[in-house]
């Protein structure tokens, strides 16, 4: 976790620190000298040899790594950059490395190469404001063949410099803009990252936003300044990662920041998602929108729970059902079609295992998650109906002010087959567990309460307000639908034995090129609402369902 700083920014990620089996450690000193030349320019030779093809040999890997290392450590940024396939970015990064990261010496100890990859140990000395510190870590470089010249060169990537660096990230050393914080839960218990690793990205984001408001004093640090949300796509399209401290030269004095989190539920959420290699979950107090727990697996990765952007699959049917109920196109006990197939906009949609419900009701279709029950209604809807319902009733896409960066969901206006697909949570619809936990909370209370993790009064934030509430009749029927699903539908196994006021909806979202669907589950018990996604988990009832149910049993 971390903040920004007053030091200068490296123009790009600093240079790759490399080594290869067969040569020893080297020390970084000296300055850049563009006149010292680089590798031989074969274009100046009269009879150019044939351009080599294929992967570089083991000897080329060793030679390229050694020459790159020698040039970089001697301060010859141009020469080292010429040994990469990203000359411009490499030169900028290598030049900024010494001047702005304030690293005055580095030793690199290569380990045995594996194919074209060379792992290495790094031991660097940082010097800033009369303070010095040693910084150690592991990294890796890969040697590739340049197509245009046939030369073996270093495959330039930010992760060569440090495994946590991405495109657009930079390294800085200096006095922090934001002092450290002591984050506490709703009862005043300290939330330490060592005890709650699932809060890694959240604590960093809280420091960025509230460090200078919590009353602490800054220290001197080396950190990653993250790219400002550019270049992210797919499931991580929901916003920038928080800046991250890599080394503390002198500790600051933390200020105390109270959050809405519940440390007991937070522990339970982290334990639940840790059962999967990839998973994310959020729990809310339905009546207020207070965020009680947020957990991601892996714990130190991207904050999927708040910033993920995934198709929500059949959990979206909660919003779609509210629309159909309010329009009079469906009713709990009313007859409703659920054929094996339904075609709209040139696409043929089907149910899981091609089931059908003959002479059934809408309640039965909802509880069994019948896709065609919704597709058959597409012809009766305008393209803008579902986006309007999501925004005006459930607050989706209203620029939520939670206290940390979040992706607030997206239900774009679509037409033809894509519009129909959006009714069942496919097409262009995108959500994360925070959004879907809020959807469950809105059903439970009948009103949208924007989620937040720090009280708006701390920094006078204006929270998002939905244009209207669910109609009382639709809200009552929707709660009945979710209760039926939790007790006798696709969510019944996960919610088995759970008493009280409960409701749930499962979801499975197909992803192109992915063998198994993403599993979703959203539910509430009393005033506790929660949602989880397990990417690649398959059916939501068996993958994400047990995670949410575990949390509801503890805190519902």
N, C-alpha and C positions, 0 to 999 in steps of 0.2 A: 504494500500500500504506500501512497505517498502524495506529494503535491508538486507544484511548479517551483521555479526558483528565479533568483536575480542574476545568475550567471549567464554568459552568452550561450547561444544554442549551436550545437554542431550542425553544419549545413546538411549533413546526411549521416547515416549510421557510421560510426567509426570503423576503421579498416579491419579486415579479417586478420586474426592472429593465428598463424598456421604453423604446422610442423609436419614432418613425415618420418616414417621409420628410417633409421639409419643416420640421422643427424641430430645434434643435441640442442640445448636451449640457447636462445639468443636474447640480447638485451636491447631495448629501445632507447636510443639517444639521438642527438643530432637534429638537423633541420632539413626542410625540403630543399632540393636542388634540382630544378627542372633541366639544368644543362648537363647533368651527369649521364644522360642517355638511358636507354632501356634495352629491350631485346632487339636483335637485328631486324631491320625493316626489309623484308624480302622483296618488296615491290621495287626497290632500287636496283635489284640485281637483274642483269640482262636476260639470263636464261633461268626462269623461275622453275623450281621443281614442281612435280605434280602435287596437288593438294591431298593431304592425307585424309583418310576417312576412318570411321570406326572408333571405338572407345580408346582412350589413351592407355598406353602400356604402363606396367608397374614402374618402369624406369622414368617414363614421362611424368607420372604422378609425383615421384620423389623429386625430380629435377624442378618441375614447375612450382611445387610447394616451397622448395629450398630457395629458389630465385625470388619468389614473391616475398618470402619471409626476410631475406637479406635486404631487399629493396625497401620494404616497409620499415624495418628496424633501423636502417641507416638514415631514414628521414626522406627518402626519395619517393614522394607520393606519386609523381608522374610515372616513374619506372615501375612501381608496384601496381599502379592502376592499369598499366599497359599489359600486365600479366593476368588480367581478368577479362570477362566478357561484358563488363559494365564500367568502362573506363571513366566516363564522366562522373557517375555517382561514386565510384571508388576513390577518385582523386579528391573530390569534395570531402568525403568522409575521412580519408586519411589525413588530409590537411587539418581538418577540424579536430581530429582526435587529440593531438598534442595541445593545441591552443585553447580548446574549449572544454574538453573533458578533464584537462589538467592532470593527465597521466604522464609522468616524467620518465618512467622506466617500466619495462615489461619483460618477463621471461616466459618462454613458451616451451613446453615439454611434450613432444609428440608421442603418441602411443602407436601401436601397430596399425598400419593401414588395412582397411577392409575394402578390397576392390578399388574404386576411385575415391573413397572417402578416407579422410585422415582426421581422427579425433585427437584432441590435444588439451593439455592442462595450461591454464593461464595464471600467472602471478604478476600483478601490476602494482605499481606504487603511485598513489594519488597524492598530489601536493596542492594545497589551496589555503591561502591566508595564513601561512605559517604552520599549518597542520599537515601531517602526513599519515597515510594509512595504506596498508596492503590489502589488495582486493584479489581474491582467487575464485576461479570457477572453471568449468569444463566447456568446451565447444567443439566444433567440427567443420571442416571444409570439404568440398568435393571438387575434383578436377574433371573438366569436360573438354571435348574437342570443339573448337570454333569452326563452324561450317564454312565461313567465307575464306579463312586462311589455312585451315587444317591444323592450326597450332593447338597445343594443350594449354588450357588456361584455367584459372580459378573461376568456378561458377559463383558469381557475385550475388550474395543474398545477405540481408541484414542479420540473419541468424548465425552467420559465420562469426560475427563479432560477439554476439551473446545470444544464447538460444531463445531468449524471450523477446528479441527484437523483431519487428515486422516492418514492412515497407512504410516509409514516412516517419517512423520513430527516430528519435535522436537521443543522444546521451548528454547530460549536463552535470556539472559539478558547481556547487555554490550554496549560498544561503537560501533556504527554502522560502518561498512566498507564503506558504501556509504552515503554521506550527503543527506539531503532532497533536492528536486528540486522544482523549480517554473516553471511548464510547461506552455508555452504560445502557442497560435494558430498562424497561418500563418501571422496574422496581429499584433501580439504582445499582444493580450488579454489573461489574465491569465485564465487557465483552472482549476478551483477549483472543487474538488470532491463533495463538498456540492452542487454546481450548476450543475455538470455533473456526477451524480452517475454512469452512464453507463461507465465511464472511470476508474472505480475502479481498475480493474486488469491491465489496460494499464498503468496507472500512477505508479502502483507498479513496473511493469516491466521496465518502463523507468528509475525509480530511481535505480533499481538494476544495469542497464547497464551504465547509464550516470551520476549517482550521483557524482562519483569521477572525472568527466570530466567537470562538470558544474561550478566549482569554489566555492562550498559551504563548510561548516564545519560540521562534524558529531556531533550528540548528543548521549545520552544514552537512550536505549529503551529495552523493552521486546517484542519479536516478534516470529512468527512462521517461522522456517526455513523449507521450503517445501522439500519434497522428490524429488530427482533429476530425475523426469520423470519415475520412476519405478512403476510398478504395475498398470498403467493406461491402460484402454482398452475401447473398444466400441467407443462411440461418443466423449470421452475425451482422445483419444489416441494421440492427436496432440502435447503433450509437457507438461512440468511442470507448475504449477501455480506459480506466483511470491510470494516471501516471503511477510509476512504481519505483520505490526506493530500492537501490541495489547495495548501497554501502553508506553507513553513517560515520562521518568524520567527527562530528561533535553533536551530542544529543541536545534537542530542544526541550522546552518545558511544555508538557501537554496540557491542554484545556479540556474540561469535561463537557461532553455532549450527550444529552439524554435522547434515546431513540424509543420507538414504539415496540421494539422487539421483546419477546419473552424468551429468556435464556433456556428455560426447560423445553419449550417447543422447538427452539432453535437446535438444541442438541438432538432432539428426536428426529427433526427433519434431516439433519446431516447424516445421522445413522441410517435413515431410510434410504436416501439417494445413494449412499456409498455401496449399496448392494449391486449397483449397475455401473458399468464403465462410463456411461453417459446418461445423465438424468438431471432434472431440475424440478424444484417444487417451491411453492409459495403458499403461505397461510395468512388469512386476514380476519380481523374482527368485522363481521358482516355489517353490523349496525353503524360503524364509524369509518371503515376503510383503513384502520390502523394495521400496518403490516406486522405480523407477529413472528414470522419465520421466513427465511429465504435460504435455499440450499442448492448447491450445484455439485455435480460430479463430472469431471474432476474438480476438486475444490479450488485449485489455483488457476483454472482456465477462464474462459469467457463467461460472463454473467448471463447465461442462457435464461435464467429465471426471470430477469428483468429486461434484458435486451435482445433475447432471441427472437427470431422471426420465422415461424413455422406454420404450415397449413394445419389448422386445428382438427381436421377431420370431423367426425360426427358430434363432437362436443359443440360445434357450431349450430347444431340442430336446436339447441336451447334458444338461441337468438331467432333462428328461422321460425321455430314454433311460436314464439311470442308474436311474430308478425302474422302468421296464419291465423292464430287465435283472435287477434285484434281485428283482422279483416273478415272474420267469419268464414274463413276457408277451411277451418278445422275446429273440432271440439272434442273434449276428453272422451265422451261416450258416443260421439257421432260416427257413423260408418265412414270409412276412409279407404281408398284403394292402396294396395301394396302388391303390385304384380312382380313377376320375376324380372321383367325388363321395362324400361321406359325410355323413349327417345325424345330428345329435344335439341334443336340447333344442329342436327346432323350427328349427334353423339348418342350412342346406345349405352345407357346406364343400367347397372344390375345390382342386386343385393349380394351380401356376403354369402357364398355357397349357393347363390341363385335361389334363395328361399322366397316364398310368397305367403301372404296371409289372405286367405279367401274369406270374404264376408266379415272382415275385421273392423275394428275401431281405430281411431287415431291414437288412443292410448296404447293399444297393442303394438302399433307400428313404431311409436316412440320408444317403448320399452325394449323392443327387439332391434331398434336402430335400423329401420327399413329405409333404405335410400330412395327407392322409387316412390314412397309416400310423399316425398318432398319434390322430387323431379316432376311428378305429375301435376304439381301446382304451378310450375314455372310459367306456363302459358297464361296464367291469370294474374301475373305480377308484372309491374313495370321494372325496368332495369335499375332504377334508383331506389326501389322500395327497401331492399335489404340493407344497403349502405346507410340509408336514412334511419332505419330502425336501430341499427348498431350504434350510430352516433347519438341520436336524440334520446334514446332510452337507456342504453348501456354505457354511454360515454366513450365509446371506442374512437381513438384518433383525435381526442380533444386536447392534446398537449398537456398531459398530466404533469403536475408539479409535485412529485413525490419526495423530493429532497436529494435524489441521486438521479443519474441518467437512466431513462427507461424508454423502451419502445412501447407505444400505447395502442398497438393493434392497427390493422388496416383492412377495410372492407371496401375495395374500389368499385366504382360503377362498371359493370361488365354487361355484355350482351350475348345472346344466343347460347351456345353450349357452355361458355365460361360462366354466364350468369347462373345457369342451372347448377353447374358444379359448385358455385359459391354457396348455394343453399345447403350443401352437405359438407362445407368446410374445406373444399378443394379450390381449384381455380386460383384466383389471385388473393384470396383471403389469407392473412397472416396474423398469428397471435403468439403469445408466450404464456407461461404459467401465471404470471401476474395478471394479465388480461383475463384469463379464463377463471381464475379465483375470484376476480371482481364480478364476472358474469354470474357465477354461482351466488355471490353475496347479493347482487342486485335482485335475483329471483327470490332469495330468502326474505329480503326486506321490502321488495317492491320498488326500491329507489336506488339510484346510483350514488355511491359514496366514493369519491376519488381516493384511491389508496395513497398512503403516505408513510414514510419511515421516520421522519422528523416533523414535529408539530409545525404547521404553517406559521404560527406566531413567532417562532424563533427568528425568521428572516422575512416576515410579512409577505409570504407567498400567497398568491391568489389561486386556490385550487379550482380545478375544472368542474363545471356544473352541467348536468344533462338538461336538455330542454324540457323534458317531462318525465313523469313516472309511468310505470306499467299500469295499464287499466286494472282496477281491482279484480274484475272477472278473469282477465288473462293471467294475472299474477296467481290467483287461486288455482286455476287449471294447470299452470306451469309447475307449481309446487306439487300438485297431485301427480303430474306426469313424472317428475323427477323422483318422487317418493316411490311410485310404482316401479321405476327402473332400479331403484336401490333395493327394493324388497323382492321383486319377482322378474326383473329384466336382466339386461347384460351386466349390470353392476352388482347384482345380488350376491355373487360369490365373494367379492371383495368386502362388501358391507355386511356380510353375514353376522347375525347376533348383535348388531348394533341397534340400540334403542334410541328413543328421543325423536326429535323433529329432524328427519334426515331426508336427503335428496341427492341424486347423483346422475351423471351421464358419462358414458364411455365414448371413446373415439379412436379410430385408426386412420392415419393419413398416409396415402400412398405417395412415394417419392420416386421420380424417374431415376433409374440406375441403382436403386437401393433394393436389396433383396427383401428385407422385411419392412413393413410399414412403421411409422412413428406411433407409439402408443400414448394415448391421452386419457386423463380421468379428471373430472371436476365434480366437486361435491360440497355439501355442507352438513353440519350437525349442530343444531342450536345456533349459536352466534358465531361459530367457527366455520369459515369457508376456505377451501384449499383446492389446488390444482397441481397436476404434475404431468410432465412429458418425459418419455423414455425414447430417444431417437433410436430407430431400428429395433424397438422392443416388440413389435407386432401388436396383437390385440391389446387395447388399453385396459380392459378389465383384468387381465392377468399380468400386465407389466407395470403400468402406472397405478392401477387400482390399489394394490396392496400398500404402496407408499402413502397414498392419501389416507387410506383407511387406518393405517398405523397412527398417523397424526391425529385424526379425528377421534380415535379411541382414547388417546391420551388427553386431548384438550377440549373435546366437544361437550 
